[in-house]
Amino acid sequence: MSGTETSAGQSLAGSRGRIDKREAILDAAFTVFAREGYAQAGVDVIAAEAGVAKATVYNHFGDKETLLRRTFVAHAERASARNLAAVELLTHSGDDDPRAVLEDVGLRLLHCYCDDRSWALRRLLAAELNKFPDLLDIVQGQVSDRVTEALADRLARLTLAGRLRLTDPLLAAEQFSALLVGPMDRRARLGTRTVPDAELRAAASAAVRTFLRAFAADPTDA
C-alpha cells in the first residue's frame, strides 16, 4: 500500500471516528437532558455518558446551549425519518382499500408518536420552551410540518386517484393527525404508561373510521 493510500485511509478512519464521537455525544446529551433537565445537566456528566473527555464535548459543540439545540435537531431528524417512512406507504397504495392502508399508516404513526424517545423529546421541549422558544421551531419544522405536508401530498394523490374526496389536503392531513394522536397524551399519561399494541390498533381504526366518514369517495368505504 502506498503512502498516499495509507494517508487517505487514516483520514477516512479519523473522520469516521469524529462522526461516531459526535453521535455518541448527541445521544448522551439527550439522555442526560431528558433525565435531569437543561439547567441541572452537567457537561461532565454528558461526557461520561458518551465515554469521551469533557474537552471533546466542547470541541464538537462549543457550549452547552449549542449542544442542547444540536441534540434537538438530531433527534427531530430521526423522528421525522421514521414518520415519513410510515407516510410513504400511502404512495404505493394503488387500488388497495383506503381503509386498510390508512389504518396501517395510522398505526405506524402512532408507534412513532408513542416511542419512548418521542415522549422524552416532547417532555424536554415543554420543560425548556420558556427559556429556549426556538426549540419549538426545530421540532415543528423538522417533524410536525414536514410530516403533515408529506401526508397532505399523499392524501391529495389518493384524491386524484378517486380514493378520497378532499378539497383541502393540508387541512385533512392535520385533522387525520389530530384524530390519531389526540387521545394518546391521556392514554399514555404523557409517556409514563405503555399503550398496548391492541389499543393502538383500535385507536388507529377509530381515527380512520371517523376520517373516512368525512372524506371517503365511496360511502361504502366509510
C-alpha positions as CSV (number, residue, x, y, z in Angstrom):
1,M,0.0,0.0,0.0
2,S,1.4,3.4,-1.0
3,G,1.9,6.3,1.5
4,T,-0.9,8.1,-0.3
5,E,-3.4,5.3,0.2
6,T,-2.3,4.9,3.9
7,S,-2.9,8.6,4.5
8,A,-6.3,8.5,2.8
9,G,-7.3,5.5,4.9
10,Q,-6.2,7.2,8.1
11,S,-8.1,10.3,7.1
12,L,-11.2,8.4,6.5
13,A,-10.9,6.5,9.8
14,G,-10.3,9.8,11.6
15,S,-13.4,11.3,10.0
16,R,-15.5,8.2,10.9
17,G,-14.2,8.4,14.5
18,R,-15.1,12.0,14.8
19,I,-18.7,11.3,13.5
20,D,-19.1,8.4,15.9
21,K,-18.0,10.6,18.8
22,R,-20.3,13.3,17.8
23,E,-23.3,10.9,17.6
24,A,-22.3,9.4,20.9
25,I,-22.3,12.9,22.5
26,L,-25.7,13.8,21.0
27,D,-27.2,10.5,22.3
28,A,-25.7,11.0,25.7
29,A,-26.8,14.6,25.8
30,F,-30.4,13.7,25.0
31,T,-30.3,11.1,27.8
32,V,-28.9,13.5,30.4
33,F,-31.1,16.5,29.3
34,A,-34.2,14.3,29.4
35,R,-33.3,12.9,32.8
36,E,-32.1,16.0,34.6
37,G,-33.3,19.0,32.6
38,Y,-31.1,21.5,30.9
39,A,-30.1,23.6,34.0
40,Q,-29.0,20.5,36.1
41,A,-27.3,18.7,33.2
42,G,-23.6,18.9,33.6
43,V,-21.3,18.7,30.6
44,D,-19.0,16.4,32.6
45,V,-22.0,14.0,33.1
46,I,-22.8,14.1,29.4
47,A,-19.1,13.4,28.6
48,A,-19.0,10.5,31.0
49,E,-22.3,9.1,29.5
50,A,-20.8,9.4,26.0
51,G,-17.5,7.9,27.0
52,V,-15.4,10.9,25.9
53,A,-13.4,13.6,27.6
54,K,-15.2,16.8,28.7
55,A,-13.0,18.8,26.3
56,T,-14.2,16.7,23.4
57,V,-17.8,17.8,24.0
58,Y,-16.6,21.4,23.9
59,N,-14.5,20.8,20.8
60,H,-17.5,19.5,18.9
61,F,-20.2,21.8,20.2
62,G,-18.7,24.8,21.9
63,D,-21.1,25.2,24.8
64,K,-24.0,23.5,26.5
65,E,-26.6,25.7,24.9
66,T,-25.4,24.8,21.4
67,L,-25.3,21.2,22.4
68,L,-29.0,21.4,23.5
69,R,-30.1,22.8,20.1
70,R,-28.0,20.3,18.2
71,T,-29.5,17.5,20.3
72,F,-33.0,18.6,19.3
73,V,-32.1,18.9,15.7
74,A,-30.6,15.4,15.6
75,H,-33.5,13.7,17.4
76,A,-36.1,15.7,15.5
77,E,-34.4,14.5,12.2
78,R,-34.6,10.9,13.4
79,A,-38.2,11.2,14.4
80,S,-39.0,12.8,11.1
81,A,-37.4,10.0,9.1
82,R,-39.5,7.4,10.9
83,N,-42.7,9.3,10.4
84,L,-42.0,10.0,6.8
85,A,-41.3,6.3,6.2
86,A,-44.7,5.5,7.5
87,V,-46.5,8.1,5.4
88,E,-44.6,6.9,2.3
89,L,-46.7,3.7,2.4
90,L,-49.6,5.8,1.0
91,T,-47.6,6.4,-2.2
92,H,-47.8,2.7,-3.1
93,S,-51.4,2.1,-2.1
94,G,-52.6,1.7,-5.7
95,D,-56.1,0.3,-5.8
96,D,-55.9,-1.0,-2.2
97,D,-58.7,-0.5,0.2
98,P,-58.1,3.1,1.6
99,R,-59.3,2.0,5.0
100,A,-56.7,-0.8,5.3
101,V,-53.9,1.4,4.0
102,L,-54.8,4.3,6.2
103,E,-55.1,2.1,9.3
104,D,-51.6,0.6,8.6
105,V,-50.1,4.1,8.2
106,G,-52.0,5.4,11.2
107,L,-50.7,2.5,13.4
108,R,-47.2,3.2,12.3
109,L,-47.5,6.9,13.0
110,L,-48.9,6.0,16.5
111,H,-45.9,3.8,17.1
112,C,-43.6,6.7,16.2
113,Y,-45.6,9.1,18.5
114,C,-45.6,6.7,21.4
115,D,-41.9,5.8,21.2
116,D,-40.1,6.4,24.5
117,R,-37.7,8.9,22.9
118,S,-40.5,10.8,21.2
119,W,-42.2,11.2,24.6
120,A,-38.9,12.3,26.2
121,L,-38.4,14.8,23.4
122,R,-41.8,16.4,23.9
123,R,-41.4,16.5,27.7
124,L,-38.0,18.1,27.3
125,L,-39.4,20.6,24.9
126,A,-42.2,21.5,27.3
127,A,-39.7,21.9,30.1
128,E,-37.3,24.2,28.3
129,L,-39.7,26.1,26.0
130,N,-39.8,29.3,28.0
131,K,-36.0,29.6,28.1
132,F,-35.4,28.4,24.5
133,P,-38.6,29.2,22.5
134,D,-36.7,28.4,19.2
135,L,-36.7,24.7,20.1
136,L,-40.4,24.6,19.1
137,D,-39.4,25.8,15.6
138,I,-36.9,23.0,15.4
139,V,-39.4,20.3,16.3
140,Q,-42.2,21.8,14.2
141,G,-40.1,22.5,11.2
142,Q,-38.2,19.1,11.3
143,V,-41.1,16.9,12.3
144,S,-44.6,18.2,12.5
145,D,-44.6,20.4,9.4
146,R,-42.7,18.0,7.2
147,V,-44.8,15.0,8.2
148,T,-48.1,17.0,7.7
149,E,-47.0,18.3,4.3
150,A,-46.0,14.8,3.2
151,L,-49.3,13.3,4.4
152,A,-51.2,16.1,2.6
153,D,-49.4,15.2,-0.6
154,R,-50.2,11.5,-0.3
155,L,-53.9,12.3,0.5
156,A,-54.0,14.6,-2.5
157,R,-52.8,11.8,-4.7
158,L,-55.4,9.4,-3.3
159,T,-58.0,12.1,-4.1
160,L,-56.7,12.3,-7.7
161,A,-56.9,8.5,-7.9
162,G,-60.6,8.7,-6.8
163,R,-60.0,7.0,-3.5
164,L,-60.8,10.1,-1.3
165,R,-62.9,13.2,-1.7
166,L,-60.9,16.3,-0.5
167,T,-60.8,20.0,-1.2
168,D,-58.1,20.9,1.2
169,P,-55.5,18.1,1.6
170,L,-53.4,20.0,4.2
171,L,-56.4,20.6,6.4
172,A,-57.4,16.9,6.0
173,A,-53.8,15.9,7.0
174,E,-54.0,18.0,10.1
175,Q,-57.3,16.5,11.0
176,F,-56.2,12.9,10.4
177,S,-53.1,13.5,12.6
178,A,-55.3,15.0,15.3
179,L,-57.7,12.1,15.3
180,L,-54.7,9.7,15.7
181,V,-52.6,11.4,18.4
182,G,-55.3,13.4,20.2
183,P,-56.2,10.7,22.7
184,M,-52.6,9.5,23.2
185,D,-51.5,12.0,25.8
186,R,-54.3,10.8,28.2
187,R,-53.9,7.1,27.3
188,A,-50.2,7.1,27.6
189,R,-50.1,9.5,30.6
190,L,-47.5,11.7,28.8
191,G,-45.4,8.6,28.1
192,T,-45.4,7.1,31.6
193,R,-47.7,4.3,30.5
194,T,-47.0,1.9,27.7
195,V,-50.0,1.7,25.4
196,P,-50.6,-1.9,24.3
197,D,-50.4,-2.6,20.6
198,A,-54.1,-3.7,20.6
199,E,-55.1,-0.4,22.0
200,L,-53.0,1.5,19.4
201,R,-54.6,-0.6,16.6
202,A,-58.1,0.2,18.0
203,A,-57.2,3.9,18.1
204,A,-55.9,3.9,14.5
205,S,-59.0,2.1,13.4
206,A,-61.3,4.6,15.1
207,A,-59.4,7.6,13.7
208,V,-59.6,6.2,10.1
209,R,-63.3,5.4,10.5
210,T,-64.1,9.0,11.5
211,F,-61.8,10.3,8.8
212,L,-63.4,8.3,6.1
213,R,-66.9,9.4,7.2
214,A,-65.9,12.8,6.1
215,F,-63.6,12.1,3.2
216,A,-64.3,8.7,1.6
217,A,-65.0,9.0,-2.1
218,D,-67.2,5.9,-1.9
219,P,-69.7,6.0,1.0
220,T,-69.3,2.2,1.5
221,D,-65.7,2.8,2.5
222,A,-66.8,4.9,5.5
